Amino acid sequence: MKSVIVSTLLVITVGLFSTAARGEPFRKQITNSMKNLNKKQWSISSKKVTPDCKIPWSVTKQTLQGGKQQGVELITIDNGKLQITVIPTRGMGVLDVRMGDIRLGWDSPVKEVVHPQYVNLDSRGGLGWLDGFNEWMVRCGLEFAGGPGEDKFINNVGDEATMNLTLHGKIANIPASQVEVVVDREAPYRIRVRGIVHERLFFGPNLKLVAEISTEPGSDSLRIDDWVTNQGALDQEFTVIYHTNYGRPILEEGSEVITATKRVIPMNDHAAKDVLSYARYSGPTDGYIEQVYLLEPLADDSGKAHVLLKNGKADQATSISWNVSELPYLTIWKNTAAKETGYVTGLEPGTTYPYNRRIEREAGRLPKLSPGETRRFTLDFGIHVGAKSVARHVNRIQAIQQQAPQIDKTPARTD
């Protein structure tokens, strides 16, 4: 009788441990600079991790060769419907997202996925960031973002000094120090690629970005979850702008951006000329000069803002949703130039507008992190196919707009 009880207890105990193991997410660290770990090629699939999932998925890592992309690492999440390509080498940016014939991304003149070692941020008067610019989603920040130019800071001996800020900061050109893949073993089987990127220097900021890109098998959406932490001992100014960029097929003549907004401000006199048509797009135009518009987004009852870009026929669209308490500003960048130059528009939720840090500070828009403080940012991205689906999302956004927005005919003062 005693042996029967012992055997029964063993069966129950093994069963409990098996259940716990099945409930624990799959985790695999594929990069860790402190452990000198870096798996150049690696893959995992639903067959091994989630055999009960009816939708096949996979995660694959590869290392690029040749030219300026030598050594760049790409991680592709294939959820059975979307293919999402993450670039750990470039600050955990996202190269593109594909769903059938639809691609979230654009055709930059920069064709290779450029390794940061070939990007000189100080070149061309602080515009060197553009040497590697071809991603669908690239983060701008963290110490600063926006246009290049001079700003003041306190140096290592406590004196006020000046520094030349480069375009859109450093974070997009810092390789991730740690990268892991995490997959839930239970429905809905969320797949995550998570990386840690440090922006830090002696006598300077000590900021940590934990960046996570995730999706679910069979979904037509993805999510970005970021955590920014001040690991320094003093208050630290910071900025993060999610520079998401769209070209063909969704961007074309007749495309339109739909969002609920309180106010629209042209960034400069050139943009002010066409401010009344800020939401509409032309086809590729030789000699087009970029136009930038600054929006104060309105939120729905849940506190979320939404922006949608739809094609000319209104049967394809893509959307972004985010919490305005986290990212209170939206920038629309229009660059409907010739295809060879880079036909693209940017939809950019952010903690600030893309002015130089000095201007954002003077305007009272520049946030700070206290020592040890963490801020979280969550953005949801979707692809919408079919006239009914697009119309449904347009109507949802337009319902937030209770009255016409204020549209400024002149730019805000920046002197």
C-alpha positions as CSV (number, residue, x, y, z in Angstrom):
1,M,0.0,0.0,0.0
2,K,2.9,2.3,0.9
3,S,4.6,1.7,-2.4
4,V,1.3,2.5,-4.3
5,I,1.0,5.9,-2.4
6,V,4.6,6.7,-3.2
7,S,4.1,5.8,-6.9
8,T,1.0,7.9,-7.0
9,L,2.8,10.9,-5.5
10,L,5.6,10.6,-8.0
11,V,3.1,10.6,-10.9
12,I,1.4,13.6,-9.5
13,T,4.7,15.4,-8.9
14,V,6.0,14.7,-12.4
15,G,2.7,15.8,-13.8
16,L,2.8,19.1,-12.0
17,F,6.4,19.7,-13.2
18,S,5.4,18.8,-16.7
19,T,2.5,21.2,-16.6
20,A,4.7,24.0,-15.2
21,A,7.2,23.3,-18.0
22,R,4.5,23.5,-20.6
23,G,3.3,26.8,-19.1
24,E,6.7,28.4,-19.1
25,P,7.6,30.5,-22.1
26,F,10.3,29.3,-24.5
27,R,13.4,31.5,-24.1
28,K,16.6,31.5,-26.0
29,Q,19.3,34.1,-25.7
30,I,21.2,34.5,-29.0
31,T,23.3,37.5,-28.1
32,N,25.0,38.5,-24.9
33,S,28.0,40.8,-25.0
34,M,28.9,40.2,-21.4
35,K,29.1,36.4,-22.0
36,N,30.8,36.9,-25.4
37,L,27.8,35.1,-26.9
38,N,26.6,35.6,-30.5
39,K,24.8,33.0,-32.6
40,K,25.5,34.0,-36.2
41,Q,22.8,31.7,-37.7
42,W,19.9,30.3,-35.7
43,S,16.2,29.3,-36.1
44,I,13.3,27.9,-34.3
45,S,9.8,26.9,-35.4
46,S,6.3,26.1,-34.1
47,K,6.9,22.3,-34.5
48,K,9.4,22.3,-31.7
49,V,8.0,25.0,-29.4
50,T,4.2,25.1,-29.8
51,P,3.2,21.8,-31.4
52,D,-0.5,22.5,-30.5
53,C,-0.5,25.7,-32.5
54,K,-2.4,25.2,-35.7
55,I,-0.6,28.0,-37.6
56,P,3.0,27.3,-38.5
57,W,5.5,30.1,-37.4
58,S,9.3,30.5,-37.3
59,V,12.0,32.8,-36.1
60,T,15.3,32.9,-38.1
61,K,18.5,34.7,-37.5
62,Q,21.0,35.4,-40.3
63,T,24.2,37.5,-40.6
64,L,24.7,39.5,-43.8
65,Q,27.9,39.5,-45.8
66,G,29.5,42.0,-48.2
67,G,29.8,45.7,-48.6
68,K,28.6,48.0,-45.9
69,Q,26.2,45.3,-44.6
70,Q,29.1,43.0,-43.6
71,G,28.3,41.6,-40.1
72,V,24.8,43.0,-39.8
73,E,22.4,40.6,-38.1
74,L,18.8,40.2,-39.1
75,I,16.0,38.3,-37.2
76,T,12.9,37.5,-39.1
77,I,9.7,36.6,-37.4
78,D,7.3,34.7,-39.7
79,N,3.9,34.4,-37.9
80,G,2.3,32.5,-40.8
81,K,0.9,35.7,-42.3
82,L,3.4,38.5,-41.6
83,Q,7.2,38.5,-42.0
84,I,8.8,41.0,-39.7
85,T,12.6,41.7,-40.1
86,V,14.3,43.1,-37.0
87,I,17.9,44.6,-37.1
88,P,19.6,44.1,-33.7
89,T,22.8,45.6,-35.2
90,R,20.9,48.9,-35.8
91,G,19.4,49.6,-32.4
92,M,16.6,47.0,-32.8
93,G,15.0,48.9,-35.7
94,V,12.7,47.0,-38.1
95,L,13.8,46.8,-41.7
96,D,10.3,45.9,-43.1
97,V,7.1,44.1,-42.6
98,R,5.5,42.0,-45.4
99,M,2.1,40.4,-45.9
100,G,1.7,39.0,-49.3
101,D,2.1,41.8,-51.9
102,I,2.0,44.5,-49.2
103,R,5.1,45.8,-47.7
104,L,5.5,48.3,-44.8
105,G,8.8,49.9,-45.8
106,W,10.2,52.0,-48.6
107,D,12.8,52.1,-51.4
108,S,15.6,54.2,-50.1
109,P,18.6,55.0,-52.2
110,V,20.5,53.2,-49.4
111,K,20.1,49.6,-50.6
112,E,22.3,47.7,-48.1
113,V,21.5,47.4,-44.4
114,V,24.4,49.5,-43.3
115,H,26.5,48.5,-40.3
116,P,26.9,51.4,-37.8
117,Q,30.7,51.3,-38.2
118,Y,30.2,52.8,-41.7
119,V,28.0,55.7,-40.4
120,N,29.7,58.9,-39.4
121,L,27.0,60.9,-37.6
122,D,29.0,64.1,-37.9
123,S,29.4,64.1,-41.6
124,R,27.6,66.6,-43.9
125,G,27.0,69.1,-41.0
126,G,25.5,66.5,-38.7
127,L,23.4,64.6,-41.4
128,G,25.5,61.5,-41.4
129,W,22.6,59.5,-39.9
130,L,21.1,59.4,-43.4
131,D,24.0,57.2,-44.6
132,G,22.1,54.2,-43.1
133,F,18.5,55.3,-43.4
134,N,16.3,52.7,-45.1
135,E,14.3,51.1,-42.3
136,W,10.5,50.9,-42.0
137,M,10.8,51.8,-38.3
138,V,13.8,53.5,-36.8
139,R,13.9,55.0,-33.3
140,C,15.2,58.6,-33.0
141,G,16.9,59.4,-29.6
142,L,17.6,58.8,-26.9
143,E,19.7,61.7,-25.5
144,F,18.5,63.9,-28.3
145,A,16.6,63.7,-31.6
146,G,15.5,66.0,-34.3
147,G,17.5,68.4,-36.5
148,P,21.2,68.9,-36.1
149,G,22.6,72.0,-34.5
150,E,24.2,73.5,-31.4
151,D,22.9,73.0,-27.9
152,K,24.3,73.7,-24.4
153,F,25.2,71.2,-21.7
154,I,27.1,70.9,-18.5
155,N,30.5,69.4,-19.0
156,N,32.6,67.1,-16.7
157,V,34.0,70.0,-14.7
158,G,30.6,71.6,-14.1
159,D,30.8,74.4,-16.6
160,E,28.3,75.3,-19.3
161,A,29.6,74.2,-22.7
162,T,28.2,73.8,-26.2
163,M,27.9,70.7,-28.3
164,N,26.9,70.0,-31.9
165,L,23.9,67.6,-32.0
166,T,23.6,65.3,-35.0
167,L,20.4,64.4,-36.8
168,H,18.1,62.1,-34.8
169,G,20.5,61.0,-32.2
170,K,22.6,57.8,-31.7
171,I,20.3,54.9,-30.7
172,A,19.6,53.7,-34.2
173,N,23.4,53.1,-34.7
174,I,24.1,51.2,-31.5
175,P,24.1,47.4,-31.7
176,A,22.0,45.5,-29.1
177,S,24.1,44.1,-26.3
178,Q,21.6,41.4,-25.5
179,V,19.0,39.7,-27.7
180,E,16.6,36.9,-26.8
181,V,13.6,35.2,-28.4
182,V,10.6,34.5,-26.1
183,V,7.6,32.5,-27.2
184,D,4.5,31.7,-25.1
185,R,3.8,28.0,-25.1
186,E,0.1,28.6,-24.5
187,A,-2.5,30.3,-26.8
188,P,-2.3,32.8,-28.3
189,Y,1.4,31.9,-28.6
190,R,2.8,35.4,-28.7
191,I,6.3,35.5,-30.3
192,R,8.7,38.1,-29.1
193,V,12.2,39.3,-30.1
194,R,13.6,41.4,-27.2
195,G,16.9,43.4,-27.2
196,I,18.8,45.6,-24.8
197,V,20.6,48.7,-26.2
198,H,22.7,51.0,-24.1
199,E,23.3,54.6,-24.9
200,R,25.9,55.7,-22.4
201,L,29.3,57.3,-21.9
202,F,31.6,58.5,-19.1
203,F,30.5,62.0,-17.9
204,G,27.3,61.7,-20.0
205,P,23.9,60.0,-20.1
206,N,23.4,56.4,-19.0
207,L,20.2,55.3,-20.8
208,K,19.0,51.7,-21.3
209,L,16.5,50.7,-24.0
210,V,14.7,47.4,-23.7
211,A,13.0,47.0,-27.1
212,E,10.5,44.3,-27.9
213,I,8.9,43.4,-31.2
214,S,6.1,40.9,-31.0
215,T,3.2,39.3,-32.8
216,E,0.8,36.3,-32.7
217,P,0.6,33.4,-35.2
218,G,-1.7,34.3,-38.0
219,S,-2.1,37.9,-37.0
220,D,-2.1,40.9,-39.4
221,S,-0.7,43.1,-36.6
222,L,2.5,43.6,-34.5
223,R,3.4,45.4,-31.4
224,I,6.4,47.4,-30.2
225,D,6.9,47.6,-26.4
226,D,9.8,49.7,-25.3
227,W,11.2,50.5,-21.8
228,V,13.6,53.4,-21.4
229,T,15.5,53.6,-18.1
230,N,17.8,56.3,-16.7
231,Q,20.6,54.3,-15.1
232,G,22.5,57.4,-14.1
233,A,22.5,59.2,-10.7
234,L,21.1,62.5,-12.0
235,D,18.0,63.6,-13.8
236,Q,18.3,63.0,-17.6
237,E,16.6,64.6,-20.5
238,F,15.6,62.2,-23.2
239,T,13.6,61.8,-26.4
240,V,12.2,59.0,-28.4
241,I,10.5,59.4,-31.8
242,Y,9.2,56.3,-33.7
243,H,10.1,57.2,-37.3
244,T,7.9,54.8,-39.3
245,N,8.3,55.1,-43.1
246,Y,6.0,54.0,-45.9
247,G,6.4,53.8,-49.7
248,R,4.7,51.7,-52.3
249,P,2.2,50.0,-52.5
250,I,0.2,51.9,-49.9
251,L,1.8,55.3,-50.6
252,E,0.8,56.5,-54.1
253,E,-1.0,59.4,-55.8
254,G,-4.3,59.9,-54.0
255,S,-3.1,58.3,-50.7
256,E,-4.3,60.0,-47.6
257,V,-3.4,60.0,-43.9
258,I,-6.4,59.9,-41.5
259,T,-6.0,61.0,-37.9
260,A,-7.9,62.9,-35.2
261,T,-6.0,66.0,-34.2
262,K,-6.5,69.2,-32.3
263,R,-4.0,71.2,-34.2
264,V,-1.7,71.1,-37.3
265,I,1.4,73.2,-37.5
266,P,3.7,73.5,-40.5
267,M,7.4,73.0,-39.4
268,N,8.7,75.8,-41.7
269,D,7.6,78.3,-44.3
270,H,8.0,75.8,-47.2
271,A,5.6,73.4,-45.5
272,A,3.2,76.2,-44.7
273,K,2.5,76.7,-48.4
274,D,0.6,73.4,-48.6
275,V,-0.6,73.1,-45.1
276,L,-4.3,72.8,-46.2
277,S,-3.4,69.6,-48.1
278,Y,-1.1,68.1,-45.4
279,A,-3.1,64.9,-45.3
280,R,-3.1,64.2,-49.1
281,Y,-0.3,62.8,-51.3
282,S,0.8,63.1,-54.8
283,G,2.8,60.6,-56.9
284,P,6.5,60.7,-57.3
285,T,7.6,64.3,-58.2
286,D,11.0,65.4,-59.5
287,G,12.5,68.1,-57.4
288,Y,10.1,67.7,-54.5
289,I,11.3,69.3,-51.3
290,E,10.2,67.5,-48.1
291,Q,7.4,69.0,-46.0
292,V,6.9,68.3,-42.3
293,Y,3.7,68.9,-40.2
294,L,3.4,68.8,-36.4
295,L,0.1,67.5,-35.0
296,E,-1.4,67.4,-31.5
297,P,-3.3,64.0,-31.7
298,L,-6.7,63.5,-30.0
299,A,-7.3,60.3,-28.1
300,D,-10.3,58.0,-27.9
301,D,-12.1,57.1,-24.7
302,S,-9.3,54.6,-23.8
303,G,-6.6,57.3,-24.1
304,K,-5.3,56.0,-27.5
305,A,-4.5,58.0,-30.6
306,H,-4.7,56.4,-34.1
307,V,-3.3,57.3,-37.4
308,L,-4.0,55.5,-40.7
309,L,-2.4,55.7,-44.2
310,K,-4.7,54.5,-47.0
311,N,-3.9,54.1,-50.7
312,G,-5.7,55.9,-53.5
313,K,-8.4,53.3,-53.9
314,A,-9.0,53.0,-50.2
315,D,-8.7,49.2,-50.3
316,Q,-5.3,49.0,-48.5
317,A,-4.2,50.7,-45.4
318,T,-1.9,50.6,-42.4
319,S,-2.4,52.0,-38.9
320,I,-0.6,52.9,-35.7
321,S,-2.3,53.1,-32.3
322,W,-0.6,54.4,-29.1
323,N,-1.3,56.0,-25.8
324,V,-1.1,59.8,-25.9
325,S,0.1,60.0,-22.3
326,E,3.2,58.1,-23.4
327,L,3.7,59.8,-26.8
328,P,1.8,63.1,-26.9
329,Y,3.0,64.3,-30.4
330,L,2.7,63.2,-34.0
331,T,4.9,64.3,-36.9
332,I,4.0,63.7,-40.6
333,W,7.0,63.8,-42.9
334,K,6.1,64.0,-46.6
335,N,8.8,63.3,-49.2
336,T,7.0,62.4,-52.4
337,A,10.1,62.9,-54.4
338,A,11.2,60.9,-57.5
339,K,11.5,57.1,-57.0
340,E,15.2,57.2,-57.3
341,T,15.4,59.9,-54.6
342,G,13.2,58.0,-52.1
343,Y,9.4,58.2,-52.4
344,V,8.3,58.0,-48.8
345,T,6.2,59.4,-46.0
346,G,6.9,59.2,-42.3
347,L,4.3,58.8,-39.5
348,E,6.1,59.6,-36.3
349,P,4.6,59.4,-32.8
350,G,7.0,60.8,-30.3
351,T,7.7,62.3,-26.9
352,T,8.7,65.5,-28.8
353,Y,8.6,67.0,-32.2
354,P,11.7,66.7,-34.4
355,Y,13.2,70.1,-33.7
356,N,16.6,70.4,-32.3
357,R,16.7,69.6,-28.5
358,R,17.3,73.3,-27.6
359,I,14.0,74.2,-29.2
360,E,12.1,71.4,-27.6
361,R,13.5,72.3,-24.2
362,E,12.5,76.0,-24.7
363,A,9.0,74.9,-25.7
364,G,8.6,72.8,-22.6
365,R,8.2,69.6,-24.5
366,L,11.4,67.9,-23.5
367,P,10.8,65.2,-20.8
368,K,13.2,64.0,-18.1
369,L,13.9,60.8,-16.3
370,S,14.8,60.8,-12.7
371,P,17.5,58.4,-11.5
372,G,16.3,54.8,-11.8
373,E,13.0,55.9,-13.5
374,T,11.6,53.9,-16.4
375,R,9.1,55.0,-19.0
376,R,7.2,52.5,-21.2
377,F,6.0,53.0,-24.7
378,T,3.6,50.7,-26.6
379,L,2.6,51.0,-30.2
380,D,0.3,48.7,-32.2
381,F,0.6,48.4,-36.0
382,G,-1.9,46.9,-38.3
383,I,-2.4,46.1,-42.0
384,H,-5.9,46.4,-43.4
385,V,-7.0,44.9,-46.7
386,G,-10.4,45.4,-48.5
387,A,-12.6,48.5,-48.8
388,K,-14.8,47.5,-45.9
389,S,-11.9,46.9,-43.5
390,V,-10.3,50.2,-44.4
391,A,-13.6,52.1,-44.1
392,R,-14.2,50.6,-40.7
393,H,-10.9,51.9,-39.4
394,V,-11.3,55.3,-41.1
395,N,-14.8,55.7,-39.4
396,R,-13.3,54.8,-36.0
397,I,-10.8,57.6,-36.3
398,Q,-13.1,60.1,-37.7
399,A,-15.5,59.5,-34.8
400,I,-12.9,60.9,-32.4
401,Q,-12.8,64.2,-34.4
402,Q,-15.7,66.1,-32.9
403,Q,-14.8,69.4,-34.4
404,A,-12.5,70.7,-37.1
405,P,-8.8,70.9,-36.1
406,Q,-7.0,74.2,-35.9
407,I,-4.7,74.5,-38.9
408,D,-2.0,77.1,-38.6
409,K,-1.0,78.9,-41.7
410,T,2.4,79.9,-40.4
411,P,5.1,77.8,-38.6
412,A,5.8,78.0,-34.9
413,R,8.6,80.3,-33.9
414,T,11.9,78.6,-33.3
415,D,14.3,81.5,-32.8
